[in-house]
Amino acid sequence: MLLKLRILFLFLFFSLFLNAQAFRNYSNEFLNIGVDAAGLGMSKAIVATSNNVNSIYWNPAGLVGIEDYQGSLMHASYFAGIANYNHAAFAMPIDKKSTLGISIIRFGVDDILNTTELIDSEGNIDFNRISLFSAADYAFNIAYARNLIFKDLKFGINAKVVRRTIGDLLLHGALGLMLVFNLKEIIGNSV
């Protein structure tokens, strides 16, 4: 019995030092910027109260608050206009209990000078050989939300495809899935 308690204590003690969620490697960091001026104005504290088309990003369960077709467009310039962040979303109710939404996010730097062919094989500089390319990250989202058997229990799911391109190259892609339950009305507004 004492051995089991020691093993349990060691397991709990060492698990305190495991912190996988705090590790950032800055891959797909553009997904942390956010969408919707209201959500950004609230310092991203909109997750529990989002109930419009932008719930695709913040909390897919909030999509059930949509009663008609909704769309959203957002553009922001970063780094003195060098980088552009764009978001477009559309959501519509399927029936009285469920909603479907799609969105796309693009964060990119356009018109980057490609000077790899600036000097020809004879060593001459030819400025006509300069071309332009773009480096961009894309996120394609599809979200589904539904009211469950209880009046105010909402369910949301979000599938995301992430793509990064530089010039004509596709560097990497990823697929993610998020599942969210919105218990705000059952637990109370403190959520």
N, C-alpha and C positions, 0 to 999 in steps of 0.2 A: 504494500500500500504506500509506503514511504517513497519507494522508487517511482511509482506512478505519479505521485505528487511532484517529485523533483523533475520528472520529464515534462509534466504539464507546465510547471513553473519556467523551465528553460524554453519551452516552446513559446509561451506567452511573452517572456522577456525578450527573446530574439525577434519576435514578430513586431515589437515596438520599433525596431530599427529598419524594418522594411517599409519603404515609402516609394512605391513605383509611380504613384500618381504625380509626384512633384518633379519627376525627371522630364526635362524638356529637351528635345533635340531639334526643334525649330522646323521640322518637316511639316508641311501643310499648315504653317502658322497663320496663313491668311484666313483660315476658317475661324480664328478667334477674334477677328475684327468686329464682326457683328453687322446686322442690317437694321434698317428702320430707325429713323431719326428719334422717334419717341423712346425706343429701347436704348439707344446710345445715350440719349439725354438723361435717362434714369440710371446711368452707369451699369447697364446690362441687368438691372434688377427687375426685368419684365417677364422672366421665365414663368412665374406663377400666374400672372395676369394676362398673358398674351392670348387673344382670342380672335385674331384676324389672319389674313393671308401670310403675315410674317411669322406666324406660329410654325411654319415649315422649318424655320431656322431655330427659333427659341424653344418651342415645346410643341411637338406635333399633336398632342392631345387637345391643345387649345383650338385646333381647326374646327371642332364641332360647333363653335360659336358662330360660324359663318352661315348666313341665311340666304345669300345670293352669290353670284359670281364676284370675285374680288381679284384685283391685280395690284402689283407693287413694282415700282422701278426706283433704283437708287444709283447715284454716281458720286464718287468722291475721288479727289486727286490727292496724292501723297507725295512727299519729298519734292515740293515746289513744282508739281505737275509732271514729274518724271514717271511716276507710277499711277495707274488708274485702277480703281476698285468699282466694279459694277455688279449689280444684283437685279434680277428680274424674277418675279414669282406670279403664279396664277393658282387660284383654288376655287373649287366649286362643290356645292353639296351634291351628293349622289342620291340620297333620300333624306328622310327626316332625322335619321340617326347617324349618318356617316358622311364624311367629307374626304375629297381627294385633292391633293395639291402637288405642284411641281415648281422647281426653282432652279436657277443657275446663278453661280457666283463666279466672277472672273477677276483675278488680280494680276495685272501684267504691266510690263515695261515695253513700250512699242518704239519702233524706229531706232534701234540700237545699230550703230555703225559696225559693219563687218569689214575689217581692214586686213583680213588674212590674205587677200589677193591683191593688196595695194602695190606690192613690188612684183614686177614681172620676172621672168626667168633670166633676163639680161641685166637685172639690177636697177631698172628704170622705175620711177614712181609714176603711176598712172591713176589719177583720182577718179577716172571713169570706172575703175574696177571695184570701187567701194559699193557695197550693197547694204541693205537694211534687213534686220530681222527683229522678231519679238520674243520675249520670254514671258510666259504666262502660266498661271495656275487656274484650273477650272474645277468647280464642284457642281455636279448635277444631282439634284435631290428629288425624290418622290416621297410623298408622305400620305398616310391614310390615318384617319381618326374616326372613332365611333363611340357613341354613348353605349354603355353596357347595361346590364339588367337593372342596376340601381339607377335612380333618377339622375344623380349627379356624379356618377363614376364614369370618367372618360378614359379612353384608351387611345394611344397614338403610336404609330410606328413610322420610322424614317429610314429610307435606304439612300445611301450616298455613294456616288462614283467620283473619284478625284483623279484629275489628269494634269500632268505638268509637261509643257512643251518649251523647247528652246529652238527657235528657228523651225526647221523641218523635222526635228527630232522629237520623238515621244520619249521622255526620260523615264517616267514611271506612272503607274496608275494604281488605284486602290479601291476597294469596295468596303463600305461599312454599313452597319445596321444598328439602329437605336430603337429601343422600346421604352415607352414612357406611359405611366399611369398618372392621371391628374386627380388627386384626392382633395382638392381645395374645398369643394362644397361639402364634402362629408366631414372632414376634420375641422374645417373652419377657415376663416380668412387669414389665419396666422401662418399658413404654409406659404 
